[in-house]
Amino acid sequence: MKSFDILNDLKFNEGHPVAESILADKDTRLIRFSLLPGQHIKEHSSPSSPVYIIILRGRGLFSDERGDMKEYGVSTCIQYDRDENHSIQALNEELVFLALLKGTPRKMV
């Protein structure tokens, strides 16, 4: 059994959002993201897995596949399909969330 305090030792960076790998094995990747107010993660997709986001702190704008932004906060779980484009922006407070992905990333050619 393993256990993690997912809000312990949060790291923030004035220049860009922080992504920290909490767990990475052949079955699962768990990544903690920490954004300062106003920081954003540009549009991207996950070609190898759906993405499940669980918001732990703060509020943010999360885009859908059409680029429409919706506001979500603490205790919300958001699911993006594999290859679905999305972006994220912290609002006026720190935003901390977990991203859970299946398996290991597909090798890019």
Biopython code that builds the backbone (N, CA, C, O; Angstrom):
import numpy as np
from Bio.PDB.StructureBuilder import StructureBuilder

atoms = [
    (1, "MET", "N", (0.835, -1.170, 0.000)),
    (1, "MET", "CA", (0.000, 0.000, 0.000)),
    (1, "MET", "C", (0.885, 1.239, 0.000)),
    (1, "MET", "O", (1.929, 1.275, 0.652)),
    (2, "LYS", "N", (0.449, 2.260, -0.746)),
    (2, "LYS", "CA", (1.128, 3.544, -0.754)),
    (2, "LYS", "C", (0.131, 4.604, -0.356)),
    (2, "LYS", "O", (-1.071, 4.457, -0.582)),
    (3, "SER", "N", (0.630, 5.675, 0.240)),
    (3, "SER", "CA", (-0.247, 6.802, 0.558)),
    (3, "SER", "C", (0.485, 8.098, 0.246)),
    (3, "SER", "O", (1.712, 8.168, 0.316)),
    (4, "PHE", "N", (-0.297, 9.133, -0.103)),
    (4, "PHE", "CA", (0.259, 10.416, -0.488)),
    (4, "PHE", "C", (-0.565, 11.515, 0.165)),
    (4, "PHE", "O", (-1.794, 11.454, 0.165)),
    (5, "ASP", "N", (0.101, 12.516, 0.720)),
    (5, "ASP", "CA", (-0.591, 13.724, 1.175)),
    (5, "ASP", "C", (-0.558, 14.676, -0.008)),
    (5, "ASP", "O", (0.450, 15.345, -0.236)),
    (6, "ILE", "N", (-1.625, 14.745, -0.746)),
    (6, "ILE", "CA", (-1.610, 15.438, -2.027)),
    (6, "ILE", "C", (-1.575, 16.962, -1.928)),
    (6, "ILE", "O", (-1.360, 17.640, -2.933)),
    (7, "LEU", "N", (-1.783, 17.507, -0.730)),
    (7, "LEU", "CA", (-1.683, 18.965, -0.563)),
    (7, "LEU", "C", (-0.437, 19.372, 0.220)),
    (7, "LEU", "O", (-0.255, 20.546, 0.540)),
    (8, "ASN", "N", (0.418, 18.397, 0.525)),
    (8, "ASN", "CA", (1.648, 18.686, 1.266)),
    (8, "ASN", "C", (2.729, 19.210, 0.322)),
    (8, "ASN", "O", (2.858, 18.730, -0.804)),
    (9, "ASP", "N", (3.491, 20.178, 0.772)),
    (9, "ASP", "CA", (4.636, 20.710, 0.024)),
    (9, "ASP", "C", (4.263, 21.225, -1.366)),
    (9, "ASP", "O", (4.949, 20.941, -2.347)),
    (10, "LEU", "N", (3.180, 21.975, -1.437)),
    (10, "LEU", "CA", (2.798, 22.570, -2.724)),
    (10, "LEU", "C", (3.889, 23.518, -3.203)),
    (10, "LEU", "O", (4.480, 24.251, -2.410)),
    (11, "LYS", "N", (4.146, 23.497, -4.494)),
    (11, "LYS", "CA", (5.144, 24.380, -5.100)),
    (11, "LYS", "C", (4.443, 25.243, -6.143)),
    (11, "LYS", "O", (3.627, 24.753, -6.923)),
    (12, "PHE", "N", (4.770, 26.523, -6.146)),
    (12, "PHE", "CA", (4.254, 27.457, -7.137)),
    (12, "PHE", "C", (5.439, 28.160, -7.774)),
    (12, "PHE", "O", (6.503, 28.262, -7.163)),
    (13, "ASN", "N", (5.267, 28.646, -8.998)),
    (13, "ASN", "CA", (6.329, 29.341, -9.712)),
    (13, "ASN", "C", (5.719, 30.571, -10.364)),
    (13, "ASN", "O", (4.706, 30.480, -11.058)),
    (14, "GLU", "N", (6.342, 31.726, -10.136)),
    (14, "GLU", "CA", (5.840, 32.981, -10.709)),
    (14, "GLU", "C", (5.811, 32.942, -12.234)),
    (14, "GLU", "O", (4.959, 33.592, -12.840)),
    (15, "GLY", "N", (6.715, 32.200, -12.869)),
    (15, "GLY", "CA", (6.839, 32.213, -14.314)),
    (15, "GLY", "C", (5.909, 31.279, -15.058)),
    (15, "GLY", "O", (5.573, 31.535, -16.215)),
    (16, "HIS", "N", (5.484, 30.195, -14.413)),
    (16, "HIS", "CA", (4.669, 29.200, -15.113)),
    (16, "HIS", "C", (4.024, 28.243, -14.120)),
    (16, "HIS", "O", (4.487, 28.135, -12.985)),
    (17, "PRO", "N", (2.960, 27.544, -14.525)),
    (17, "PRO", "CA", (2.349, 26.539, -13.652)),
    (17, "PRO", "C", (3.346, 25.423, -13.323)),
    (17, "PRO", "O", (4.276, 25.160, -14.087)),
    (18, "VAL", "N", (3.140, 24.784, -12.195)),
    (18, "VAL", "CA", (3.996, 23.689, -11.764)),
    (18, "VAL", "C", (3.244, 22.370, -11.929)),
    (18, "VAL", "O", (2.104, 22.239, -11.484)),
    (19, "ALA", "N", (3.887, 21.395, -12.571)),
    (19, "ALA", "CA", (3.338, 20.043, -12.719)),
    (19, "ALA", "C", (4.298, 19.082, -12.029)),
    (19, "ALA", "O", (5.481, 19.023, -12.365)),
    (20, "GLU", "N", (3.780, 18.334, -11.065)),
    (20, "GLU", "CA", (4.609, 17.386, -10.316)),
    (20, "GLU", "C", (4.016, 15.987, -10.431)),
    (20, "GLU", "O", (2.829, 15.786, -10.176)),
    (21, "SER", "N", (4.839, 15.031, -10.811)),
    (21, "SER", "CA", (4.401, 13.647, -10.884)),
    (21, "SER", "C", (4.301, 13.079, -9.470)),
    (21, "SER", "O", (5.288, 13.041, -8.735)),
    (22, "ILE", "N", (3.107, 12.642, -9.100)),
    (22, "ILE", "CA", (2.889, 12.027, -7.786)),
    (22, "ILE", "C", (3.070, 10.516, -7.897)),
    (22, "ILE", "O", (3.593, 9.871, -6.988)),
    (23, "LEU", "N", (2.631, 9.964, -9.026)),
    (23, "LEU", "CA", (2.713, 8.527, -9.264)),
    (23, "LEU", "C", (2.821, 8.292, -10.763)),
    (23, "LEU", "O", (2.102, 8.906, -11.551)),
    (24, "ALA", "N", (3.716, 7.408, -11.145)),
    (24, "ALA", "CA", (3.835, 7.039, -12.554)),
    (24, "ALA", "C", (4.281, 5.584, -12.624)),
    (24, "ALA", "O", (5.383, 5.230, -12.205)),
    (25, "ASP", "N", (3.397, 4.753, -13.164)),
    (25, "ASP", "CA", (3.757, 3.354, -13.407)),
    (25, "ASP", "C", (3.108, 2.912, -14.710)),
    (25, "ASP", "O", (2.568, 3.746, -15.436)),
    (26, "LYS", "N", (3.146, 1.633, -15.023)),
    (26, "LYS", "CA", (2.634, 1.161, -16.316)),
    (26, "LYS", "C", (1.122, 1.320, -16.445)),
    (26, "LYS", "O", (0.600, 1.296, -17.560)),
    (27, "ASP", "N", (0.410, 1.481, -15.338)),
    (27, "ASP", "CA", (-1.048, 1.553, -15.362)),
    (27, "ASP", "C", (-1.619, 2.961, -15.198)),
    (27, "ASP", "O", (-2.689, 3.266, -15.725)),
    (28, "THR", "N", (-0.907, 3.813, -14.470)),
    (28, "THR", "CA", (-1.492, 5.078, -14.056)),
    (28, "THR", "C", (-0.450, 6.186, -13.958)),
    (28, "THR", "O", (0.702, 5.958, -13.588)),
    (29, "ARG", "N", (-0.893, 7.392, -14.301)),
    (29, "ARG", "CA", (-0.101, 8.591, -14.020)),
    (29, "ARG", "C", (-0.968, 9.551, -13.225)),
    (29, "ARG", "O", (-2.103, 9.837, -13.606)),
    (30, "LEU", "N", (-0.435, 10.044, -12.127)),
    (30, "LEU", "CA", (-1.121, 11.021, -11.289)),
    (30, "LEU", "C", (-0.215, 12.237, -11.187)),
    (30, "LEU", "O", (0.900, 12.148, -10.673)),
    (31, "ILE", "N", (-0.698, 13.374, -11.680)),
    (31, "ILE", "CA", (0.104, 14.592, -11.744)),
    (31, "ILE", "C", (-0.617, 15.693, -10.978)),
    (31, "ILE", "O", (-1.813, 15.913, -11.169)),
    (32, "ARG", "N", (0.119, 16.383, -10.107)),
    (32, "ARG", "CA", (-0.449, 17.517, -9.370)),
    (32, "ARG", "C", (-0.030, 18.811, -10.059)),
    (32, "ARG", "O", (1.154, 19.035, -10.315)),
    (33, "PHE", "N", (-1.003, 19.651, -10.354)),
    (33, "PHE", "CA", (-0.757, 20.945, -10.969)),
    (33, "PHE", "C", (-1.047, 22.049, -9.967)),
    (33, "PHE", "O", (-2.042, 22.001, -9.245)),
    (34, "SER", "N", (-0.162, 23.050, -9.929)),
    (34, "SER", "CA", (-0.329, 24.208, -9.042)),
    (34, "SER", "C", (-0.165, 25.471, -9.868)),
    (34, "SER", "O", (0.886, 25.701, -10.467)),
    (35, "LEU", "N", (-1.213, 26.289, -9.895)),
    (35, "LEU", "CA", (-1.202, 27.529, -10.671)),
    (35, "LEU", "C", (-1.458, 28.712, -9.754)),
    (35, "LEU", "O", (-2.316, 28.651, -8.873)),
    (36, "LEU", "N", (-0.722, 29.776, -9.961)),
    (36, "LEU", "CA", (-0.972, 31.030, -9.264)),
    (36, "LEU", "C", (-2.124, 31.755, -9.956)),
    (36, "LEU", "O", (-2.448, 31.440, -11.101)),
    (37, "PRO", "N", (-2.748, 32.727, -9.275)),
    (37, "PRO", "CA", (-3.848, 33.462, -9.895)),
    (37, "PRO", "C", (-3.461, 33.990, -11.277)),
    (37, "PRO", "O", (-2.405, 34.600, -11.449)),
    (38, "GLY", "N", (-4.333, 33.747, -12.256)),
    (38, "GLY", "CA", (-4.117, 34.234, -13.610)),
    (38, "GLY", "C", (-3.263, 33.350, -14.504)),
    (38, "GLY", "O", (-3.273, 33.530, -15.722)),
    (39, "GLN", "N", (-2.528, 32.404, -13.943)),
    (39, "GLN", "CA", (-1.704, 31.521, -14.780)),
    (39, "GLN", "C", (-2.596, 30.589, -15.591)),
    (39, "GLN", "O", (-3.732, 30.304, -15.213)),
    (40, "HIS", "N", (-2.053, 30.120, -16.723)),
    (40, "HIS", "CA", (-2.846, 29.235, -17.569)),
    (40, "HIS", "C", (-1.975, 28.143, -18.178)),
    (40, "HIS", "O", (-0.753, 28.261, -18.275)),
    (41, "ILE", "N", (-2.646, 27.094, -18.574)),
    (41, "ILE", "CA", (-2.039, 25.991, -19.322)),
    (41, "ILE", "C", (-2.649, 26.068, -20.714)),
    (41, "ILE", "O", (-3.864, 25.964, -20.885)),
    (42, "LYS", "N", (-1.782, 26.252, -21.706)),
    (42, "LYS", "CA", (-2.273, 26.451, -23.075)),
    (42, "LYS", "C", (-2.979, 25.201, -23.594)),
    (42, "LYS", "O", (-2.839, 24.110, -23.041)),
    (43, "GLU", "N", (-3.728, 25.386, -24.655)),
    (43, "GLU", "CA", (-4.504, 24.296, -25.231)),
    (43, "GLU", "C", (-3.597, 23.123, -25.620)),
    (43, "GLU", "O", (-2.539, 23.308, -26.222)),
    (44, "HIS", "N", (-4.027, 21.942, -25.269)),
    (44, "HIS", "CA", (-3.294, 20.718, -25.558)),
    (44, "HIS", "C", (-4.277, 19.552, -25.485)),
    (44, "HIS", "O", (-5.452, 19.748, -25.172)),
    (45, "SER", "N", (-3.807, 18.355, -25.770)),
    (45, "SER", "CA", (-4.620, 17.148, -25.611)),
    (45, "SER", "C", (-3.724, 16.034, -25.097)),
    (45, "SER", "O", (-2.499, 16.157, -25.079)),
    (46, "SER", "N", (-4.345, 14.963, -24.688)),
    (46, "SER", "CA", (-3.618, 13.776, -24.247)),
    (46, "SER", "C", (-3.885, 12.668, -25.261)),
    (46, "SER", "O", (-4.966, 12.078, -25.256)),
    (47, "PRO", "N", (-2.913, 12.375, -26.133)),
    (47, "PRO", "CA", (-3.154, 11.392, -27.186)),
    (47, "PRO", "C", (-3.199, 9.942, -26.707)),
    (47, "PRO", "O", (-3.639, 9.063, -27.448)),
    (48, "SER", "N", (-2.748, 9.681, -25.476)),
    (48, "SER", "CA", (-2.662, 8.283, -25.050)),
    (48, "SER", "C", (-3.680, 7.877, -23.991)),
    (48, "SER", "O", (-3.734, 6.709, -23.608)),
    (49, "SER", "N", (-4.497, 8.831, -23.507)),
    (49, "SER", "CA", (-5.405, 8.479, -22.421)),
    (49, "SER", "C", (-6.463, 9.550, -22.236)),
    (49, "SER", "O", (-6.234, 10.717, -22.552)),
    (50, "PRO", "N", (-7.633, 9.151, -21.719)),
    (50, "PRO", "CA", (-8.539, 10.176, -21.205)),
    (50, "PRO", "C", (-7.846, 10.866, -20.019)),
    (50, "PRO", "O", (-6.901, 10.326, -19.444)),
    (51, "VAL", "N", (-8.321, 12.047, -19.669)),
    (51, "VAL", "CA", (-7.757, 12.783, -18.528)),
    (51, "VAL", "C", (-8.889, 13.055, -17.551)),
    (51, "VAL", "O", (-9.951, 13.545, -17.935)),
    (52, "TYR", "N", (-8.653, 12.733, -16.284)),
    (52, "TYR", "CA", (-9.610, 13.001, -15.223)),
    (52, "TYR", "C", (-8.981, 14.040, -14.304)),
    (52, "TYR", "O", (-7.914, 13.806, -13.738)),
    (53, "ILE", "N", (-9.631, 15.174, -14.155)),
    (53, "ILE", "CA", (-9.110, 16.264, -13.330)),
    (53, "ILE", "C", (-9.968, 16.384, -12.081)),
    (53, "ILE", "O", (-11.196, 16.414, -12.164)),
    (54, "ILE", "N", (-9.318, 16.453, -10.924)),
    (54, "ILE", "CA", (-10.005, 16.635, -9.648)),
    (54, "ILE", "C", (-9.457, 17.908, -9.018)),
    (54, "ILE", "O", (-8.268, 17.995, -8.712)),
    (55, "ILE", "N", (-10.321, 18.886, -8.827)),
    (55, "ILE", "CA", (-9.899, 20.183, -8.278)),
    (55, "ILE", "C", (-9.850, 20.099, -6.759)),
    (55, "ILE", "O", (-10.825, 19.718, -6.111)),
    (56, "LEU", "N", (-8.694, 20.464, -6.202)),
    (56, "LEU", "CA", (-8.460, 20.382, -4.760)),
    (56, "LEU", "C", (-8.517, 21.738, -4.073)),
    (56, "LEU", "O", (-8.871, 21.829, -2.898)),
    (57, "ARG", "N", (-8.165, 22.800, -4.812)),
    (57, "ARG", "CA", (-8.119, 24.141, -4.226)),
    (57, "ARG", "C", (-8.375, 25.169, -5.328)),
    (57, "ARG", "O", (-7.868, 25.034, -6.442)),
    (58, "GLY", "N", (-9.156, 26.186, -5.012)),
    (58, "GLY", "CA", (-9.355, 27.306, -5.919)),
    (58, "GLY", "C", (-10.423, 27.073, -6.975)),
    (58, "GLY", "O", (-11.171, 26.095, -6.941)),
    (59, "ARG", "N", (-10.465, 28.018, -7.921)),
    (59, "ARG", "CA", (-11.413, 27.972, -9.034)),
    (59, "ARG", "C", (-10.667, 28.269, -10.314)),
    (59, "ARG", "O", (-9.679, 29.004, -10.316)),
    (60, "GLY", "N", (-11.148, 27.689, -11.411)),
    (60, "GLY", "CA", (-10.489, 27.918, -12.680)),
    (60, "GLY", "C", (-11.463, 27.830, -13.836)),
    (60, "GLY", "O", (-12.598, 27.376, -13.695)),
    (61, "LEU", "N", (-10.983, 28.279, -14.985)),
    (61, "LEU", "CA", (-11.726, 28.155, -16.230)),
    (61, "LEU", "C", (-11.142, 26.981, -17.001)),
    (61, "LEU", "O", (-9.932, 26.904, -17.210)),
    (62, "PHE", "N", (-12.010, 26.069, -17.421)),
    (62, "PHE", "CA", (-11.606, 24.864, -18.135)),
    (62, "PHE", "C", (-12.333, 24.860, -19.471)),
    (62, "PHE", "O", (-13.559, 24.958, -19.513)),
    (63, "SER", "N", (-11.579, 24.747, -20.567)),
    (63, "SER", "CA", (-12.214, 24.769, -21.884)),
    (63, "SER", "C", (-12.692, 23.378, -22.270)),
    (63, "SER", "O", (-12.147, 22.367, -21.826)),
    (64, "ASP", "N", (-13.731, 23.350, -23.113)),
    (64, "ASP", "CA", (-14.200, 22.086, -23.659)),
    (64, "ASP", "C", (-13.668, 21.929, -25.081)),
    (64, "ASP", "O", (-12.854, 22.732, -25.539)),
    (65, "GLU", "N", (-14.129, 20.898, -25.772)),
    (65, "GLU", "CA", (-13.592, 20.590, -27.104)),
    (65, "GLU", "C", (-13.856, 21.704, -28.124)),
    (65, "GLU", "O", (-13.164, 21.784, -29.139)),
    (66, "ARG", "N", (-14.837, 22.552, -27.869)),
    (66, "ARG", "CA", (-15.135, 23.674, -28.774)),
    (66, "ARG", "C", (-14.388, 24.949, -28.378)),
    (66, "ARG", "O", (-14.463, 25.957, -29.080)),
    (67, "GLY", "N", (-13.666, 24.903, -27.252)),
    (67, "GLY", "CA", (-12.960, 26.085, -26.777)),
    (67, "GLY", "C", (-13.785, 26.940, -25.825)),
    (67, "GLY", "O", (-13.310, 27.968, -25.342)),
    (68, "ASP", "N", (-15.028, 26.519, -25.549)),
    (68, "ASP", "CA", (-15.870, 27.253, -24.597)),
    (68, "ASP", "C", (-15.335, 27.043, -23.186)),
    (68, "ASP", "O", (-15.010, 25.919, -22.802)),
    (69, "MET", "N", (-15.242, 28.126, -22.411)),
    (69, "MET", "CA", (-14.707, 28.064, -21.052)),
    (69, "MET", "C", (-15.838, 27.939, -20.036)),
    (69, "MET", "O", (-16.862, 28.613, -20.148)),
    (70, "LYS", "N", (-15.642, 27.072, -19.045)),
    (70, "LYS", "CA", (-16.593, 26.921, -17.943)),
    (70, "LYS", "C", (-15.823, 27.008, -16.640)),
    (70, "LYS", "O", (-14.694, 26.527, -16.540)),
    (71, "GLU", "N", (-16.436, 27.621, -15.647)),
    (71, "GLU", "CA", (-15.797, 27.787, -14.342)),
    (71, "GLU", "C", (-16.140, 26.610, -13.440)),
    (71, "GLU", "O", (-17.300, 26.213, -13.324)),
    (72, "TYR", "N", (-15.089, 26.049, -12.789)),
    (72, "TYR", "CA", (-15.265, 24.959, -11.844)),
    (72, "TYR", "C", (-14.403, 25.216, -10.619)),
    (72, "TYR", "O", (-13.413, 25.944, -10.678)),
    (73, "GLY", "N", (-14.804, 24.594, -9.491)),
    (73, "GLY", "CA", (-14.070, 24.769, -8.244)),
    (73, "GLY", "C", (-13.896, 23.470, -7.489)),
    (73, "GLY", "O", (-14.092, 22.380, -8.026)),
    (74, "VAL", "N", (-13.525, 23.614, -6.233)),
    (74, "VAL", "CA", (-13.163, 22.508, -5.352)),
    (74, "VAL", "C", (-14.198, 21.388, -5.384)),
    (74, "VAL", "O", (-15.404, 21.632, -5.387)),
    (75, "SER", "N", (-13.712, 20.192, -5.408)),
    (75, "SER", "CA", (-14.431, 18.914, -5.370)),
    (75, "SER", "C", (-15.081, 18.548, -6.699)),
    (75, "SER", "O", (-15.858, 17.595, -6.765)),
    (76, "THR", "N", (-14.770, 19.299, -7.767)),
    (76, "THR", "CA", (-15.291, 18.964, -9.087)),
    (76, "THR", "C", (-14.341, 17.994, -9.787)),
    (76, "THR", "O", (-13.121, 18.125, -9.693)),
    (77, "CYS", "N", (-14.916, 17.025, -10.487)),
    (77, "CYS", "CA", (-14.153, 16.123, -11.337)),
    (77, "CYS", "C", (-14.546, 16.404, -12.782)),
    (77, "CYS", "O", (-15.729, 16.418, -13.123)),
    (78, "ILE", "N", (-13.549, 16.627, -13.622)),
    (78, "ILE", "CA", (-13.758, 16.931, -15.033)),
    (78, "ILE", "C", (-13.104, 15.826, -15.844)),
    (78, "ILE", "O", (-11.974, 15.430, -15.559)),
    (79, "GLN", "N", (-13.808, 15.325, -16.857)),
    (79, "GLN", "CA", (-13.232, 14.287, -17.712)),
    (79, "GLN", "C", (-13.069, 14.816, -19.127)),
    (79, "GLN", "O", (-14.007, 15.356, -19.714)),
    (80, "TYR", "N", (-11.856, 14.653, -19.669)),
    (80, "TYR", "CA", (-11.580, 14.947, -21.072)),
    (80, "TYR", "C", (-11.292, 13.624, -21.766)),
    (80, "TYR", "O", (-10.550, 12.791, -21.247)),
    (81, "ASP", "N", (-11.882, 13.437, -22.940)),
    (81, "ASP", "CA", (-11.619, 12.231, -23.717)),
    (81, "ASP", "C", (-10.203, 12.260, -24.293)),
    (81, "ASP", "O", (-9.586, 13.320, -24.397)),
    (82, "ARG", "N", (-9.707, 11.101, -24.660)),
    (82, "ARG", "CA", (-8.408, 11.009, -25.331)),
    (82, "ARG", "C", (-8.458, 11.891, -26.576)),
    (82, "ARG", "O", (-9.435, 11.866, -27.325)),
    (83, "ASP", "N", (-7.406, 12.665, -26.791)),
    (83, "ASP", "CA", (-7.261, 13.580, -27.930)),
    (83, "ASP", "C", (-8.179, 14.801, -27.881)),
    (83, "ASP", "O", (-8.215, 15.566, -28.844)),
    (84, "GLU", "N", (-8.919, 15.006, -26.796)),
    (84, "GLU", "CA", (-9.790, 16.187, -26.700)),
    (84, "GLU", "C", (-8.963, 17.405, -26.282)),
    (84, "GLU", "O", (-8.339, 17.401, -25.220)),
    (85, "ASN", "N", (-8.960, 18.431, -27.107)),
    (85, "ASN", "CA", (-8.231, 19.657, -26.773)),
    (85, "ASN", "C", (-8.873, 20.347, -25.579)),
    (85, "ASN", "O", (-10.095, 20.372, -25.439)),
    (86, "HIS", "N", (-8.023, 20.909, -24.718)),
    (86, "HIS", "CA", (-8.503, 21.659, -23.562)),
    (86, "HIS", "C", (-7.420, 22.603, -23.064)),
    (86, "HIS", "O", (-6.234, 22.402, -23.326)),
    (87, "SER", "N", (-7.840, 23.627, -22.348)),
    (87, "SER", "CA", (-6.924, 24.562, -21.705)),
    (87, "SER", "C", (-7.483, 24.885, -20.329)),
    (87, "SER", "O", (-8.651, 24.625, -20.042)),
    (88, "ILE", "N", (-6.630, 25.458, -19.476)),
    (88, "ILE", "CA", (-7.010, 25.724, -18.089)),
    (88, "ILE", "C", (-6.442, 27.066, -17.678)),
    (88, "ILE", "O", (-5.309, 27.398, -18.027)),
    (89, "GLN", "N", (-7.231, 27.848, -16.931)),
    (89, "GLN", "CA", (-6.749, 29.127, -16.413)),
    (89, "GLN", "C", (-7.213, 29.286, -14.976)),
    (89, "GLN", "O", (-8.394, 29.114, -14.675)),
    (90, "ALA", "N", (-6.276, 29.617, -14.081)),
    (90, "ALA", "CA", (-6.621, 29.923, -12.694)),
    (90, "ALA", "C", (-7.321, 31.276, -12.655)),
    (90, "ALA", "O", (-6.979, 32.182, -13.415)),
    (91, "LEU", "N", (-8.292, 31.404, -11.777)),
    (91, "LEU", "CA", (-8.968, 32.687, -11.624)),
    (91, "LEU", "C", (-8.188, 33.547, -10.629)),
    (91, "LEU", "O", (-6.966, 33.637, -10.746)),
    (92, "ASN", "N", (-8.841, 34.175, -9.662)),
    (92, "ASN", "CA", (-8.157, 35.126, -8.783)),
    (92, "ASN", "C", (-7.618, 34.500, -7.505)),
    (92, "ASN", "O", (-7.417, 35.194, -6.508)),
    (93, "GLU", "N", (-7.384, 33.199, -7.529)),
    (93, "GLU", "CA", (-6.805, 32.503, -6.377)),
    (93, "GLU", "C", (-5.955, 31.343, -6.888)),
    (93, "GLU", "O", (-6.034, 30.976, -8.061)),
    (94, "GLU", "N", (-5.145, 30.770, -6.003)),
    (94, "GLU", "CA", (-4.336, 29.614, -6.395)),
    (94, "GLU", "C", (-5.255, 28.470, -6.811)),
    (94, "GLU", "O", (-6.293, 28.236, -6.191)),
    (95, "LEU", "N", (-4.867, 27.768, -7.857)),
    (95, "LEU", "CA", (-5.624, 26.618, -8.352)),
    (95, "LEU", "C", (-4.734, 25.390, -8.252)),
    (95, "LEU", "O", (-3.630, 25.371, -8.796)),
    (96, "VAL", "N", (-5.211, 24.373, -7.563)),
    (96, "VAL", "CA", (-4.472, 23.116, -7.412)),
    (96, "VAL", "C", (-5.410, 21.986, -7.822)),
    (96, "VAL", "O", (-6.539, 21.895, -7.340)),
    (97, "PHE", "N", (-4.929, 21.129, -8.716)),
    (97, "PHE", "CA", (-5.744, 19.995, -9.138)),
    (97, "PHE", "C", (-4.859, 18.802, -9.462)),
    (97, "PHE", "O", (-3.660, 18.935, -9.710)),
    (98, "LEU", "N", (-5.486, 17.634, -9.451)),
    (98, "LEU", "CA", (-4.834, 16.396, -9.859)),
    (98, "LEU", "C", (-5.315, 16.028, -11.243)),
    (98, "LEU", "O", (-6.487, 16.216, -11.568)),
    (99, "ALA", "N", (-4.421, 15.505, -12.059)),
    (99, "ALA", "CA", (-4.775, 14.934, -13.356)),
    (99, "ALA", "C", (-4.421, 13.451, -13.306)),
    (99, "ALA", "O", (-3.277, 13.086, -13.033)),
    (100, "LEU", "N", (-5.394, 12.616, -13.567)),
    (100, "LEU", "CA", (-5.213, 11.172, -13.555)),
    (100, "LEU", "C", (-5.333, 10.669, -14.988)),
    (100, "LEU", "O", (-6.322, 10.930, -15.671)),
    (101, "LEU", "N", (-4.311, 9.946, -15.429)),
    (101, "LEU", "CA", (-4.286, 9.395, -16.788)),
    (101, "LEU", "C", (-4.008, 7.901, -16.701)),
    (101, "LEU", "O", (-3.366, 7.432, -15.761)),
    (102, "LYS", "N", (-4.493, 7.165, -17.682)),
    (102, "LYS", "CA", (-4.286, 5.727, -17.734)),
    (102, "LYS", "C", (-2.990, 5.405, -18.464)),
    (102, "LYS", "O", (-2.659, 6.046, -19.461)),
    (103, "GLY", "N", (-2.262, 4.418, -17.970)),
    (103, "GLY", "CA", (-1.105, 3.888, -18.669)),
    (103, "GLY", "C", (0.038, 4.865, -18.859)),
    (103, "GLY", "O", (0.063, 5.952, -18.282)),
    (104, "THR", "N", (0.970, 4.452, -19.675)),
    (104, "THR", "CA", (2.132, 5.278, -19.983)),
    (104, "THR", "C", (1.873, 6.024, -21.284)),
    (104, "THR", "O", (1.102, 5.552, -22.119)),
    (105, "PRO", "N", (2.503, 7.180, -21.471)),
    (105, "PRO", "CA", (2.260, 7.943, -22.705)),
    (105, "PRO", "C", (2.648, 7.151, -23.938)),
    (105, "PRO", "O", (3.616, 6.390, -23.926)),
    (106, "ARG", "N", (1.885, 7.338, -24.998)),
    (106, "ARG", "CA", (2.195, 6.736, -26.292)),
    (106, "ARG", "C", (3.451, 7.401, -26.836)),
    (106, "ARG", "O", (3.612, 8.614, -26.702)),
    (107, "LYS", "N", (4.339, 6.632, -27.443)),
    (107, "LYS", "CA", (5.551, 7.208, -28.015)),
    (107, "LYS", "C", (5.186, 8.027, -29.238)),
    (107, "LYS", "O", (4.440, 7.572, -30.104)),
    (108, "MET", "N", (5.716, 9.236, -29.303)),
    (108, "MET", "CA", (5.479, 10.119, -30.427)),
    (108, "MET", "C", (6.536, 9.869, -31.496)),
    (108, "MET", "O", (7.719, 9.757, -31.174)),
    (109, "VAL", "N", (6.136, 9.781, -32.750)),
    (109, "VAL", "CA", (7.076, 9.535, -33.844)),
    (109, "VAL", "C", (7.352, 10.823, -34.562)),
    (109, "VAL", "O", (8.122, 10.842, -35.522)),
]
sb = StructureBuilder()
sb.init_structure("model")
sb.init_model(0)
sb.init_chain("A")
sb.init_seg("    ")
for serial, (resi, resn, name, xyz) in enumerate(atoms, 1):
    if name == "N":
        sb.init_residue(resn, " ", resi, " ")
    sb.init_atom(name, np.array(xyz, "f"), 0.0, 1.0, " ", f" {name:<3s}", serial, name[0])
structure = sb.get_structure()
